[in-house]
Amino acid sequence: MTVSRLPRLLAALLLTLSALGAQAAGAEPEPPAWSDEAPAIARLLESGYRAELGRQPGVAAAQYCAAARDGSVEGQYRLGRLYLMGQGVARDNQVAITLLSIAAQRGHEKAASLVGALEAGERLPDCLLTGAAPVLAAADASEAVPYEVVERFVKALPADKRRHAQLVQKLAPRFKVDPRLALAIVRTESNFDAAARSPRNALGLMQLIPDTAERFGVRDALDPEQNVRGGLAYLRWLLSQFKGDVALAAAAYNAGEGNVLRYKGVPPFAETQEYVRRILAFYRAPRHAETLKG
């Protein structure tokens, strides 16, 4: 490191340490922001966050490092914070600045606010270079997105969309549909826009085509509650038809159950494959979690 860079580095470190002082003194960390991270990465970030809340910073560091190693900007930022504060890992300011600077260069606003215009450092932690990725428990790999994560997602929606999301959450259990899966479908279909209309004349929150609306007794597909009830009835039928397989039920919702049966799996349509990817990225579990509430 050149002498000319030293004052700038020290100033950045002092600013960063000051910004993190409250958290270092015991304040709870902020939860990861909602994103479309791959399910495995999102689970690592949330596992790390829960470990921080449980005062297990070493576990948190391992989870964040695994996420960072798979390319997660949020993982880089959170691991950098731990190195800077010496929580769960030995304090290493150079490693911290490297991680925070890389995250900032990739557009992470909080990392950018900590390091300013400082260039990325030159040292990465060993866990990124040689460490093996933590292996999640088998149960974790099959669990749907945690309810508290979904609640944060819903609360962050604009008011009109939040009302529609809450309607979905309220009605889904009455059809024995996991509200988290129902939200994934509605988000992908209409992004919670009750007036949505597709070129194929699919209407409303759950984008019901006329045949499906008639099949499930929906008289006004643009009425939010009627639309959601009809869509949930169809989704419940698909889940029963495909024995709780989320990918197949989602593919059938998008492309029709006939195509899923014809191809004996997710049809080779680009739109349907992307649709299924988005549903699984939100819901995260390959099997539907039955619900008897309501």
N, C-alpha and C positions, 0 to 999 in steps of 0.2 A: 504494500500500500504506500502511495506517495505521501510526503509530508503535507502537500497542498490539500489532499483529500481528508486529512485527519480532523481538522476543525469541523468540516461539514458533517462528517460521520458522527462525531461526538455530539454536535448540535441535534442531529436527527435522533440519536439515541436518547438524549435528554428529553426531547419533545415526546418521543414514543413512550418512554417510561412514565412521564408525567400523565399522558393520556390513559395509560393502563393502571395508574396508581390505585384507583378505587377498586378495580377488580382484584388487584394483587392483595388488597387489604381485606378481601373476603366477599365482595359483591358477586352475585351470581352472573355467569357469562350469558350473553344473549344467545337464543337458540339459532340454529342455522336458518337462513332465509329459505323460503320455498323456492325450489328450482326444478328443472327437468333433468337433474342429474340421473345417471343410470341407477337403477334400484340398488345395486350392490354398493355403489359409492354413497348414495343417500343413507343407506343403513349404517355405513361406517361413520359418517358425520354425526348422525343422531346417536349412535352408540357412544361416540366420543363426548358428545354434549351431555348425555346422561351420566357418563363417568365423571365429568367435571362437576356436575351437580352433586354427585355422590362422594365428592372429595377423593377421587381416584385419578389424579392427573397423569400418572404413569400409564394407566389404561387408556386415558383420553389421547395421550401423545401417540400411542401405538395405533389407535384407530385413525387419527388424523394423518399420520404418516402413510398408512396404507391408502387412504383416499388421495393424498398428494401424489403418491407414487403412480396412481392410476390417472393422473392428470387433473385432479380437482383443484380449482383455484381456491375454493373455500377451505379445502384441506391444507393448502399451502399457507393461507392466512392464519388459520387457527394453530397450526403447528408452530409457525413463526412466533405467535404470541406466547406460547408456552416456553419456547427457548429464550425469549426475551425476559420472561418473568422467572425463569428457572423453576417452573412447576412441572413435575413429572420427568423432567430431563435436566441435565446440568446446564446452568445458564451459559449461553454462548451468544454474545451480541452479534458476532459476524455471521453466524448461521442464521440468526433471527432476521438480520437485515437482508440477507440473501433471499430468504423465503418471502418476506414481506415485499421486497422490491419486485421479485418475479410476479407475485400476485397482483401488485399494483400495475405493472406493465401489461398484465392481461386483463385489466379493467376492473379489479376489485376496489371499490370506492373506499372502504374502511382501511384497507392496506395502504392505499394511496394517501389517505389523510395522515397516516402515521409516518410514512417515510418521505413524503413530498416528492421532490424530483431526484432524489438520490439514486444513483445507478445501482443495479443489482450487485451484490457482493460476489465473492469468488469461492464460497465454501458451502457445501450442502451437507446435511446430516448423514451419518452412515446408514440410517434406516432407509433413506431414499436411494442410496448407492448400492448397498449390499444386503440390506435386511430383507427377510422373507415377509410376505404379506400376512397379517394375522388371519387365521382361519375362523370364520364365524361358526357358532354352534349350528348344528343341523336344523334346529327349530327356527333359528333366525332366518335361514334361507327360505323358509316357506311362509313366514308370517306376513300378513298384509301390512300396509302402511299404518303406523300407530295412530290411534284416534286423536291424540293431542297434536300431532303434526297436521292432520286434516283440519282440525279446528283452527289452527293458525292460518292455514290456507284460506278457509272460509271467511274468517274475520278480516283478512286482507283484501277481500273482493270489494268492488264498489257496492254501494248500498242496494241498488236494484238487483244486481247479480247475487248479492249475499242473500236477499230474500228468497230468490229462486233456489239457491243451493240449500237453504234451510228447509224449504218445502220438500226438496228431494230427500233430505235427511229424515224428515218427519214421516214421509209416506213409505219409504223403502222397506222398513221392517214389517209393515202390514202385508207386504208381498213376499216376505221371507227373502229379501234381497239385502245384502250387506250395503249399508248406506255409502260406504267408501267406494264400492264398485259402481254403484249408481251414480255417484258424483263423477267418477272417471268417465263414464259413458256420456253424461250430460256435458261435461267440460269438453270432451272431444267432438261431440255432435254439434253443439251450438254455442259453446262458451257461455252458457247460462243466459242466452238471449231468447226470450219467449217469443219474439217476433221473427226469428230466423226462418228463412225460406230458401231452399236449395234449388238449383236448376232442374232437379228431378221432382220438384214439387213436394219435397219432404218439409214438414212444418214443425215449428215450435221447439221447445227445449230438448225433446228427445228425437226430433226430426222424424216424425211419423209420416210414412207415405200413406196415400188414401186407403190402400188395401189393408195395411196393418191397423190403421185407425178404425176401419170398419170391423175388422176381425176381433178387436178387443173393445168394441162398444164406445169408441170416442166420437162424439158428435161434433165437437168444435176443437180441432187440433191446435188452435191458437190460444185456447184457454189454458193457462199454465197448469192448473190442477188436473184437468181432464187429460192433458197431454202426458203429464208425468205418470198418472195412474195407468194409462194405456201402455206407455213405454215400459213401466215396471212389470206389468202383467206379461208383456212379450219377453222381457229379459228373464223373468222367473220361468217361463215356459222353456226358453233356450237353455237355461242352467239345468233344468230337469232333463231336457233332451240330450245334453252333452255331459251329463253326470258331473256337473260342477267344474268342468274344465274352462277356466276363464278365457284362454286364448280362443278356443273353439266357439264359445258363446259370443265373444266379442266379434269374431270373424263373421258369425252368422248374423249378428245384429247389423253389421255393415253390408255384407254381400248376400245375405239370405241363407237360410239353413240348407236349401237345396244345393248350393255351391259347395258348402262345407262337406256335405255327404258325398257329393260327386267326386271331390278331390281327396276325400278321406283325410282331411286336415285343413289348415288355413290355406285358402285358395292362393294361387300364384299371381294375384293382382297387386300391383304396387300400392294402390290406395288402401286395400284391405290389410296388407302387411304392415304398412305404416300406421294404420288405425290400431291394429293389435299391439304394435310396439308402444304406442302412446298409452293405451289402456294399462298394459303391464307396467309401464314406467311409473304410472300413478299408483296403481293398486299394489303392485310388487309381488303378489302371491300367485302361483300358478293355479291354485284351487280356491273355489269360492268358500268363504267362511259363512256357514249357515247362521241365520239369525231368527230367533223366535219372539223377538220383542214386538210390542205394538198391540 
